């Protein structure tokens, strides 16, 4: 009989990782470790050869989880990165209102045992680099927009400083654009995906790269999964005879940001999306609702395009 899977909870902060496993399941498990590759070494030692029977559960923390997740993949340990809001809701449902690092680690262990979240697949190095460069580009674009707004209100005495910063940001963004294109060009599989996506009217090279960086699963998802991951799946708000408005919620904002301009262009120049958008508007849907639906339709088309590529002529 196969041993039961032990769900190890890991609460992550910038400096530390707090750990919890059911009593008696992992001998010598440290309670807290530094959040560094060297600092986590005692964790891998305590797990030892039992890695096939361990499933680690942690929260998405905006990047602080990367060292732990990379270590799990390196040591062939299943790791699930879960939504913090869902874990907090689970804690409240259990009546656990107090919140400390140790309590959070215990709740994560219990959450994993109760719900069995899906393990995260390891990202290829090229996708990790693509994601990092794409994230940095978005940050710089936001900084440039903020600096342009400040320039409009700037005193003439400091306007030259604002312009110098804008020129610097322009160069940095251009350098990242070139780096992203090199990453794609050096990977034939990524280049094929970008080529396929940019065949769709409304999707340019920058948008295609941003989508692949923010949603590397694109092309391997069902329609429901793609819409949910992007936060474009409308949720019902019904009770009894009441029928509330449907709203999207959650998901990856970076994917929606990449799709927004693509859908806006496609709603004018892509025959399929334009007809779909026009039909919704003719039926009385507001612009924002029709555009959001167009974003979802465009995403599902792009996912299908990569999942079922057209046959090449012989």
TORKOL-4160 file (C-alpha; in steps of 0.2 Angstrom, whole numbers, padded with zeros to 4 digits, m for minus):
314
<pt num="1" X="0000" Y="0000" Z="0000"/>
<pt num="2" X="0007" Y="0017" Z="m0005"/>
<pt num="3" X="0010" Y="0029" Z="0009"/>
<pt num="4" X="m0002" Y="0044" Z="0010"/>
<pt num="5" X="0004" Y="0060" Z="0003"/>
<pt num="6" X="0010" Y="0072" Z="0017"/>
<pt num="7" X="0005" Y="0090" Z="0014"/>
<pt num="8" X="0019" Y="0102" Z="0020"/>
<pt num="9" X="0013" Y="0120" Z="0023"/>
<pt num="10" X="0026" Y="0134" Z="0019"/>
<pt num="11" X="0022" Y="0152" Z="0024"/>
<pt num="12" X="0034" Y="0163" Z="0015"/>
<pt num="13" X="0040" Y="0181" Z="0019"/>
<pt num="14" X="0055" Y="0191" Z="0012"/>
<pt num="15" X="0067" Y="0184" Z="0025"/>
<pt num="16" X="0060" Y="0168" Z="0031"/>
<pt num="17" X="0050" Y="0152" Z="0027"/>
<pt num="18" X="0039" Y="0145" Z="0041"/>
<pt num="19" X="0035" Y="0126" Z="0039"/>
<pt num="20" X="0022" Y="0115" Z="0046"/>
<pt num="21" X="0018" Y="0096" Z="0043"/>
<pt num="22" X="0006" Y="0085" Z="0052"/>
<pt num="23" X="0013" Y="0078" Z="0068"/>
<pt num="24" X="0025" Y="0064" Z="0066"/>
<pt num="25" X="0026" Y="0064" Z="0047"/>
<pt num="26" X="0043" Y="0072" Z="0043"/>
<pt num="27" X="0056" Y="0069" Z="0056"/>
<pt num="28" X="0067" Y="0084" Z="0060"/>
<pt num="29" X="0057" Y="0096" Z="0050"/>
<pt num="30" X="0064" Y="0114" Z="0054"/>
<pt num="31" X="0051" Y="0127" Z="0060"/>
<pt num="32" X="0059" Y="0142" Z="0051"/>
<pt num="33" X="0072" Y="0144" Z="0038"/>
<pt num="34" X="0080" Y="0158" Z="0029"/>
<pt num="35" X="0072" Y="0162" Z="0012"/>
<pt num="36" X="0088" Y="0159" Z="0002"/>
<pt num="37" X="0094" Y="0143" Z="m0008"/>
<pt num="38" X="0107" Y="0140" Z="0006"/>
<pt num="39" X="0095" Y="0143" Z="0020"/>
<pt num="40" X="0083" Y="0130" Z="0013"/>
<pt num="41" X="0096" Y="0116" Z="0012"/>
<pt num="42" X="0090" Y="0109" Z="0029"/>
<pt num="43" X="0072" Y="0107" Z="0022"/>
<pt num="44" X="0078" Y="0096" Z="0008"/>
<pt num="45" X="0089" Y="0086" Z="0020"/>
<pt num="46" X="0074" Y="0083" Z="0032"/>
<pt num="47" X="0063" Y="0077" Z="0017"/>
<pt num="48" X="0077" Y="0066" Z="0011"/>
<pt num="49" X="0071" Y="0051" Z="0000"/>
<pt num="50" X="0053" Y="0054" Z="0005"/>
<pt num="51" X="0051" Y="0067" Z="m0009"/>
<pt num="52" X="0038" Y="0057" Z="m0019"/>
<pt num="53" X="0026" Y="0057" Z="m0004"/>
<pt num="54" X="0028" Y="0075" Z="0000"/>
<pt num="55" X="0017" Y="0089" Z="m0007"/>
<pt num="56" X="0022" Y="0107" Z="m0002"/>
<pt num="57" X="0009" Y="0120" Z="m0002"/>
<pt num="58" X="0013" Y="0139" Z="m0002"/>
<pt num="59" X="0005" Y="0155" Z="m0007"/>
<pt num="60" X="0009" Y="0167" Z="m0021"/>
<pt num="61" X="0018" Y="0181" Z="m0013"/>
<pt num="62" X="0023" Y="0192" Z="m0028"/>
<pt num="63" X="0040" Y="0183" Z="m0031"/>
<pt num="64" X="0046" Y="0179" Z="m0013"/>
<pt num="65" X="0041" Y="0161" Z="m0017"/>
<pt num="66" X="0052" Y="0158" Z="m0031"/>
<pt num="67" X="0067" Y="0151" Z="m0022"/>
<pt num="68" X="0057" Y="0138" Z="m0013"/>
<pt num="69" X="0047" Y="0133" Z="m0029"/>
<pt num="70" X="0063" Y="0132" Z="m0039"/>
<pt num="71" X="0071" Y="0121" Z="m0025"/>
<pt num="72" X="0056" Y="0110" Z="m0025"/>
<pt num="73" X="0057" Y="0107" Z="m0043"/>
<pt num="74" X="0076" Y="0104" Z="m0042"/>
<pt num="75" X="0072" Y="0090" Z="m0029"/>
<pt num="76" X="0057" Y="0083" Z="m0038"/>
<pt num="77" X="0045" Y="0088" Z="m0024"/>
<pt num="78" X="0027" Y="0093" Z="m0029"/>
<pt num="79" X="0023" Y="0111" Z="m0025"/>
<pt num="80" X="0007" Y="0120" Z="m0027"/>
<pt num="81" X="0006" Y="0139" Z="m0027"/>
<pt num="82" X="m0011" Y="0144" Z="m0021"/>
<pt num="83" X="m0021" Y="0160" Z="m0021"/>
<pt num="84" X="m0019" Y="0169" Z="m0003"/>
<pt num="85" X="m0037" Y="0175" Z="m0003"/>
<pt num="86" X="m0043" Y="0157" Z="m0005"/>
<pt num="87" X="m0032" Y="0151" Z="0009"/>
<pt num="88" X="m0038" Y="0165" Z="0020"/>
<pt num="89" X="m0057" Y="0161" Z="0016"/>
<pt num="90" X="m0053" Y="0143" Z="0021"/>
<pt num="91" X="m0045" Y="0148" Z="0037"/>
<pt num="92" X="m0061" Y="0159" Z="0041"/>
<pt num="93" X="m0072" Y="0144" Z="0037"/>
<pt num="94" X="m0063" Y="0134" Z="0050"/>
<pt num="95" X="m0065" Y="0147" Z="0063"/>
<pt num="96" X="m0046" Y="0152" Z="0062"/>
<pt num="97" X="m0046" Y="0171" Z="0064"/>
<pt num="98" X="m0029" Y="0173" Z="0072"/>
<pt num="99" X="m0015" Y="0175" Z="0060"/>
<pt num="100" X="0004" Y="0172" Z="0063"/>
<pt num="101" X="0017" Y="0165" Z="0051"/>
<pt num="102" X="0016" Y="0148" Z="0061"/>
<pt num="103" X="m0003" Y="0148" Z="0060"/>
<pt num="104" X="m0002" Y="0152" Z="0042"/>
<pt num="105" X="0010" Y="0137" Z="0038"/>
<pt num="106" X="m0002" Y="0125" Z="0048"/>
<pt num="107" X="m0017" Y="0132" Z="0038"/>
<pt num="108" X="m0008" Y="0129" Z="0022"/>
<pt num="109" X="m0004" Y="0111" Z="0027"/>
<pt num="110" X="m0023" Y="0108" Z="0031"/>
<pt num="111" X="m0028" Y="0117" Z="0015"/>
<pt num="112" X="m0018" Y="0105" Z="0005"/>
<pt num="113" X="m0024" Y="0090" Z="0013"/>
<pt num="114" X="m0042" Y="0095" Z="0012"/>
<pt num="115" X="m0042" Y="0102" Z="m0006"/>
<pt num="116" X="m0027" Y="0094" Z="m0015"/>
<pt num="117" X="m0022" Y="0109" Z="m0025"/>
<pt num="118" X="m0014" Y="0106" Z="m0042"/>
<pt num="119" X="0005" Y="0105" Z="m0042"/>
<pt num="120" X="0014" Y="0119" Z="m0052"/>
<pt num="121" X="0023" Y="0113" Z="m0067"/>
<pt num="122" X="0042" Y="0119" Z="m0068"/>
<pt num="123" X="0045" Y="0133" Z="m0080"/>
<pt num="124" X="0058" Y="0131" Z="m0094"/>
<pt num="125" X="0073" Y="0143" Z="m0091"/>
<pt num="126" X="0068" Y="0152" Z="m0107"/>
<pt num="127" X="0051" Y="0155" Z="m0101"/>
<pt num="128" X="0058" Y="0161" Z="m0084"/>
<pt num="129" X="0069" Y="0174" Z="m0093"/>
<pt num="130" X="0054" Y="0179" Z="m0104"/>
<pt num="131" X="0043" Y="0182" Z="m0089"/>
<pt num="132" X="0056" Y="0192" Z="m0080"/>
<pt num="133" X="0060" Y="0203" Z="m0095"/>
<pt num="134" X="0042" Y="0206" Z="m0099"/>
<pt num="135" X="0038" Y="0210" Z="m0081"/>
<pt num="136" X="0052" Y="0223" Z="m0081"/>
<pt num="137" X="0046" Y="0230" Z="m0097"/>
<pt num="138" X="0029" Y="0233" Z="m0089"/>
<pt num="139" X="0036" Y="0241" Z="m0074"/>
<pt num="140" X="0046" Y="0253" Z="m0085"/>
<pt num="141" X="0031" Y="0257" Z="m0096"/>
<pt num="142" X="0022" Y="0262" Z="m0080"/>
<pt num="143" X="0036" Y="0273" Z="m0074"/>
<pt num="144" X="0037" Y="0282" Z="m0091"/>
<pt num="145" X="0018" Y="0285" Z="m0091"/>
<pt num="146" X="0020" Y="0292" Z="m0073"/>
<pt num="147" X="0035" Y="0303" Z="m0078"/>
<pt num="148" X="0026" Y="0310" Z="m0093"/>
<pt num="149" X="0011" Y="0315" Z="m0082"/>
<pt num="150" X="0023" Y="0324" Z="m0070"/>
<pt num="151" X="0031" Y="0333" Z="m0085"/>
<pt num="152" X="0015" Y="0341" Z="m0090"/>
<pt num="153" X="0014" Y="0349" Z="m0073"/>
<pt num="154" X="0032" Y="0352" Z="m0070"/>
<pt num="155" X="0040" Y="0369" Z="m0066"/>
<pt num="156" X="0051" Y="0374" Z="m0081"/>
<pt num="157" X="0066" Y="0374" Z="m0069"/>
<pt num="158" X="0065" Y="0355" Z="m0068"/>
<pt num="159" X="0057" Y="0350" Z="m0085"/>
<pt num="160" X="0074" Y="0346" Z="m0092"/>
<pt num="161" X="0076" Y="0333" Z="m0078"/>
<pt num="162" X="0060" Y="0325" Z="m0082"/>
<pt num="163" X="0065" Y="0324" Z="m0101"/>
<pt num="164" X="0081" Y="0316" Z="m0096"/>
<pt num="165" X="0073" Y="0303" Z="m0086"/>
<pt num="166" X="0060" Y="0300" Z="m0101"/>
<pt num="167" X="0075" Y="0298" Z="m0113"/>
<pt num="168" X="0083" Y="0285" Z="m0101"/>
<pt num="169" X="0067" Y="0275" Z="m0099"/>
<pt num="170" X="0064" Y="0275" Z="m0118"/>
<pt num="171" X="0082" Y="0267" Z="m0120"/>
<pt num="172" X="0079" Y="0255" Z="m0107"/>
<pt num="173" X="0062" Y="0249" Z="m0114"/>
<pt num="174" X="0070" Y="0248" Z="m0131"/>
<pt num="175" X="0084" Y="0237" Z="m0124"/>
<pt num="176" X="0071" Y="0226" Z="m0116"/>
<pt num="177" X="0061" Y="0225" Z="m0132"/>
<pt num="178" X="0077" Y="0219" Z="m0141"/>
<pt num="179" X="0081" Y="0207" Z="m0128"/>
<pt num="180" X="0063" Y="0199" Z="m0128"/>
<pt num="181" X="0064" Y="0197" Z="m0147"/>
<pt num="182" X="0082" Y="0189" Z="m0145"/>
<pt num="183" X="0075" Y="0176" Z="m0133"/>
<pt num="184" X="0061" Y="0172" Z="m0144"/>
<pt num="185" X="0072" Y="0171" Z="m0160"/>
<pt num="186" X="0084" Y="0159" Z="m0151"/>
<pt num="187" X="0070" Y="0147" Z="m0146"/>
<pt num="188" X="0062" Y="0140" Z="m0162"/>
<pt num="189" X="0047" Y="0134" Z="m0152"/>
<pt num="190" X="0043" Y="0151" Z="m0145"/>
<pt num="191" X="0046" Y="0159" Z="m0162"/>
<pt num="192" X="0033" Y="0147" Z="m0170"/>
<pt num="193" X="0021" Y="0152" Z="m0157"/>
<pt num="194" X="0024" Y="0171" Z="m0159"/>
<pt num="195" X="0022" Y="0169" Z="m0178"/>
<pt num="196" X="0006" Y="0160" Z="m0176"/>
<pt num="197" X="m0002" Y="0172" Z="m0164"/>
<pt num="198" X="0003" Y="0187" Z="m0174"/>
<pt num="199" X="m0006" Y="0180" Z="m0189"/>
<pt num="200" X="m0022" Y="0186" Z="m0180"/>
<pt num="201" X="m0027" Y="0204" Z="m0184"/>
<pt num="202" X="m0025" Y="0214" Z="m0168"/>
<pt num="203" X="m0011" Y="0204" Z="m0161"/>
<pt num="204" X="0007" Y="0212" Z="m0163"/>
<pt num="205" X="0023" Y="0205" Z="m0158"/>
<pt num="206" X="0024" Y="0214" Z="m0142"/>
<pt num="207" X="0007" Y="0208" Z="m0137"/>
<pt num="208" X="0011" Y="0190" Z="m0142"/>
<pt num="209" X="0027" Y="0190" Z="m0132"/>
<pt num="210" X="0018" Y="0198" Z="m0117"/>
<pt num="211" X="0004" Y="0184" Z="m0118"/>
<pt num="212" X="0017" Y="0170" Z="m0119"/>
<pt num="213" X="0027" Y="0178" Z="m0104"/>
<pt num="214" X="0011" Y="0180" Z="m0093"/>
<pt num="215" X="0002" Y="0165" Z="m0098"/>
<pt num="216" X="0015" Y="0151" Z="m0103"/>
<pt num="217" X="0001" Y="0138" Z="m0102"/>
<pt num="218" X="m0007" Y="0146" Z="m0117"/>
<pt num="219" X="m0011" Y="0132" Z="m0130"/>
<pt num="220" X="m0013" Y="0118" Z="m0117"/>
<pt num="221" X="m0028" Y="0125" Z="m0108"/>
<pt num="222" X="m0047" Y="0121" Z="m0110"/>
<pt num="223" X="m0058" Y="0136" Z="m0114"/>
<pt num="224" X="m0064" Y="0137" Z="m0096"/>
<pt num="225" X="m0046" Y="0136" Z="m0089"/>
<pt num="226" X="m0040" Y="0149" Z="m0101"/>
<pt num="227" X="m0054" Y="0161" Z="m0097"/>
<pt num="228" X="m0052" Y="0158" Z="m0078"/>
<pt num="229" X="m0033" Y="0161" Z="m0078"/>
<pt num="230" X="m0035" Y="0177" Z="m0087"/>
<pt num="231" X="m0049" Y="0183" Z="m0075"/>
<pt num="232" X="m0061" Y="0184" Z="m0090"/>
<pt num="233" X="m0074" Y="0171" Z="m0084"/>
<pt num="234" X="m0090" Y="0180" Z="m0079"/>
<pt num="235" X="m0097" Y="0175" Z="m0062"/>
<pt num="236" X="m0115" Y="0173" Z="m0058"/>
<pt num="237" X="m0124" Y="0183" Z="m0045"/>
<pt num="238" X="m0141" Y="0175" Z="m0043"/>
<pt num="239" X="m0152" Y="0171" Z="m0028"/>
<pt num="240" X="m0169" Y="0164" Z="m0029"/>
<pt num="241" X="m0179" Y="0174" Z="m0042"/>
<pt num="242" X="m0165" Y="0188" Z="m0042"/>
<pt num="243" X="m0153" Y="0188" Z="m0057"/>
<pt num="244" X="m0138" Y="0199" Z="m0054"/>
<pt num="245" X="m0126" Y="0206" Z="m0066"/>
<pt num="246" X="m0111" Y="0195" Z="m0071"/>
<pt num="247" X="m0094" Y="0201" Z="m0067"/>
<pt num="248" X="m0076" Y="0195" Z="m0070"/>
<pt num="249" X="m0065" Y="0193" Z="m0055"/>
<pt num="250" X="m0047" Y="0188" Z="m0051"/>
<pt num="251" X="m0036" Y="0180" Z="m0063"/>
<pt num="252" X="m0019" Y="0187" Z="m0071"/>
<pt num="253" X="m0020" Y="0206" Z="m0073"/>
<pt num="254" X="m0005" Y="0205" Z="m0085"/>
<pt num="255" X="m0014" Y="0194" Z="m0097"/>
<pt num="256" X="m0029" Y="0206" Z="m0097"/>
<pt num="257" X="m0018" Y="0221" Z="m0100"/>
<pt num="258" X="m0010" Y="0213" Z="m0115"/>
<pt num="259" X="m0027" Y="0208" Z="m0122"/>
<pt num="260" X="m0035" Y="0225" Z="m0119"/>
<pt num="261" X="m0027" Y="0234" Z="m0133"/>
<pt num="262" X="m0027" Y="0219" Z="m0145"/>
<pt num="263" X="m0046" Y="0217" Z="m0142"/>
<pt num="264" X="m0048" Y="0236" Z="m0145"/>
<pt num="265" X="m0039" Y="0235" Z="m0162"/>
<pt num="266" X="m0047" Y="0218" Z="m0166"/>
<pt num="267" X="m0064" Y="0225" Z="m0163"/>
<pt num="268" X="m0061" Y="0237" Z="m0178"/>
<pt num="269" X="m0050" Y="0227" Z="m0190"/>
<pt num="270" X="m0053" Y="0208" Z="m0186"/>
<pt num="271" X="m0068" Y="0203" Z="m0196"/>
<pt num="272" X="m0073" Y="0189" Z="m0183"/>
<pt num="273" X="m0070" Y="0200" Z="m0167"/>
<pt num="274" X="m0077" Y="0216" Z="m0175"/>
<pt num="275" X="m0093" Y="0206" Z="m0180"/>
<pt num="276" X="m0095" Y="0199" Z="m0162"/>
<pt num="277" X="m0092" Y="0216" Z="m0154"/>
<pt num="278" X="m0104" Y="0225" Z="m0166"/>
<pt num="279" X="m0118" Y="0212" Z="m0162"/>
<pt num="280" X="m0116" Y="0214" Z="m0143"/>
<pt num="281" X="m0117" Y="0233" Z="m0145"/>
<pt num="282" X="m0132" Y="0231" Z="m0156"/>
<pt num="283" X="m0140" Y="0221" Z="m0142"/>
<pt num="284" X="m0138" Y="0235" Z="m0130"/>
<pt num="285" X="m0122" Y="0229" Z="m0121"/>
<pt num="286" X="m0111" Y="0244" Z="m0115"/>
<pt num="287" X="m0094" Y="0246" Z="m0123"/>
<pt num="288" X="m0084" Y="0240" Z="m0108"/>
<pt num="289" X="m0095" Y="0224" Z="m0107"/>
<pt num="290" X="m0093" Y="0221" Z="m0126"/>
<pt num="291" X="m0075" Y="0224" Z="m0126"/>
<pt num="292" X="m0072" Y="0212" Z="m0111"/>
<pt num="293" X="m0082" Y="0198" Z="m0120"/>
<pt num="294" X="m0071" Y="0202" Z="m0136"/>
<pt num="295" X="m0055" Y="0200" Z="m0125"/>
<pt num="296" X="m0062" Y="0183" Z="m0119"/>
<pt num="297" X="m0066" Y="0177" Z="m0137"/>
<pt num="298" X="m0049" Y="0183" Z="m0144"/>
<pt num="299" X="m0040" Y="0174" Z="m0130"/>
<pt num="300" X="m0050" Y="0157" Z="m0133"/>
<pt num="301" X="m0046" Y="0159" Z="m0151"/>
<pt num="302" X="m0027" Y="0161" Z="m0148"/>
<pt num="303" X="m0027" Y="0147" Z="m0136"/>
<pt num="304" X="m0036" Y="0136" Z="m0149"/>
<pt num="305" X="m0024" Y="0142" Z="m0162"/>
<pt num="306" X="m0009" Y="0135" Z="m0152"/>
<pt num="307" X="m0018" Y="0120" Z="m0146"/>
<pt num="308" X="m0023" Y="0114" Z="m0163"/>
<pt num="309" X="m0011" Y="0122" Z="m0176"/>
<pt num="310" X="m0017" Y="0121" Z="m0194"/>
<pt num="311" X="m0010" Y="0107" Z="m0204"/>
<pt num="312" X="0005" Y="0112" Z="m0215"/>
<pt num="313" X="0003" Y="0110" Z="m0233"/>
<pt num="314" X="0013" Y="0095" Z="m0240"/>
